[in-house]
């Protein structure tokens, strides 16, 4: 490929670090311009943007973005079109791992919670679910508006970042499970858009060591038993989803990639079925040793005297 002719252009939210940074890096290495939308850049992301600067082709452009702000999400597409001329891939990948300040077990009104009962909003859901929904709506509208503008790029792609949490019941992290299950449902629901030249796919990784694993979450993992999924491996599969019609799993097995395809990635790879899916089996890369301990801690928290007093702040009870 001519280095002066980009393969296409992409918008990736949350690409300041972690899985989405690895995906953005792989896109750039394969000739795609990338708009990196995030609140800030990690040192590695700063280096990447510096390497693929204004004189480079392909190019990386950083746009500081709060994915909870719909106006800023709209702005991503305006900036990307101005900088690159077109967009073929959109990945609303930004996410948080149900932080203490927006957790089901720290309800609005409780100490340290930033969620507002007056707005009926949960920041963790805004980031993990509402932002992918709205970005997907924007992407579809953008693709349809520009469907005849770039005939060499017939297929457009939206790729979602879910998690094995979306296939599980998680007492300790229910908002995270809800959001990631919603992302899987969104991806599978939009499968028919393939008829319009828009392929919507998703990745559901097992445990991947990224910055969203705060110290308290790392306590769930026993690294002598549990196996991390490598971030570069996740990026490789994501790139396969936007560049291939078939992914080879082994010498005898392959997965056909089509609209609605969601792939669960642990130390192995499988497709998440819409019906009668077996769920994330206890295979390496899918398990955390101390999840049961976390559930027990939640039961103790809710069962202890005083947890429910947060509701008094909302009702005015004394």
LINMONOR-V524687 format. One record per backbone hydrogen bond with DSSP energy under -1.0 kcal/mol. CO is the residue of the C=O (numbers start at 1). NH is the residue of the N-H. If there is no record, write none. Layout:
CO_NH / CO_NH
//
This chain:
2_5 / 8_33 / 9_88 / 9_89 / 10_35 / 11_91 / 12_37 / 14_17 / 16_42 / 17_21 / 18_22 / 19_23 / 20_24 / 21_25 / 22_26 / 23_27 / 24_28 / 25_29 / 26_30 / 27_32 / 28_31 / 31_7 / 33_10 / 34_61 / 35_12 / 36_63 / 37_14 / 38_65 / 42_46 / 43_47 / 44_48 / 45_49 / 46_50 / 47_51 / 48_52 / 52_60 / 53_56 / 59_34 / 61_36 / 63_38 / 66_69 / 69_73 / 70_74 / 71_75 / 72_76 / 74_78 / 75_79 / 76_80 / 77_81 / 78_82 / 79_83 / 80_84 / 81_85 / 88_157 / 89_11 / 90_159 / 91_13 / 91_93 / 96_98 / 99_102 / 101_114 / 103_106 / 107_110 / 110_113 / 116_121 / 122_126 / 123_127 / 124_128 / 125_129 / 125_130 / 126_131 / 129_133 / 130_134 / 131_135 / 132_136 / 133_137 / 134_138 / 135_139 / 136_140 / 137_141 / 138_142 / 139_143 / 140_144 / 141_145 / 142_146 / 146_149 / 150_153 / 156_199 / 157_90 / 158_201 / 160_203 / 163_166 / 164_167 / 165_168 / 173_177 / 174_178 / 175_179 / 176_180 / 177_181 / 178_182 / 179_183 / 180_184 / 181_185 / 182_186 / 183_187 / 184_188 / 185_189 / 186_190 / 188_191 / 190_193 / 191_194 / 192_195 / 193_196 / 193_198 / 194_197 / 197_156 / 199_158 / 200_260 / 201_160 / 202_263 / 203_162 / 204_265 / 205_164 / 207_229 / 208_210 / 210_213 / 212_214 / 214_218 / 217_220 / 218_221 / 220_290 / 222_225 / 222_226 / 230_234 / 231_235 / 232_236 / 233_237 / 234_238 / 235_239 / 236_240 / 237_241 / 238_242 / 240_244 / 245_257 / 247_255 / 253_249 / 253_250 / 255_247 / 258_261 / 261_202 / 262_272 / 263_204 / 264_270 / 265_206 / 268_266 / 270_264 / 279_281 / 281_283 / 283_286 / 284_267 / 285_207 / 288_291 / 290_294 / 291_295 / 292_296 / 293_297 / 294_298 / 295_299 / 296_300 / 297_301 / 298_302 / 299_303 / 300_304 / 304_307 / 306_309 / 308_311 / 309_312 / 311_315 / 312_316
//
